[in-house]
């Protein structure tokens, strides 16, 4: 919250940013100074890293995925050998 003399932010691990307003300072410059200080301490980057964090896949999940991928590859190679798929033709419409 913006108070008349103090602007503070508290993050999960007790990182604090404190900015005091001087007499002739506008609220816009106070917010700008606060933003710069928070940016310097990598607070926003840390919060985004926590927000978009994705766990590493377990060995079982990785193995299952590899088995599915291998089965698809074998099926594709079989289709190529039977002449049903032309490997030189590409994979259809994609990004250009």
HELIX and SHEET records of a PDB file:
HELIX    1   1 UNK A   27  UNK A   40  1                                  14    
HELIX    2   2 UNK A   43  UNK A   51  1                                   9    
HELIX    3   3 UNK A   59  UNK A   82  1                                  24    
HELIX    4   4 UNK A   87  UNK A   89  5                                   3    
SHEET    1   A 2 UNK A   6  UNK A  10  0                                        
SHEET    2   A 2 UNK A  16  UNK A  20 -1                                        
END                                                                             
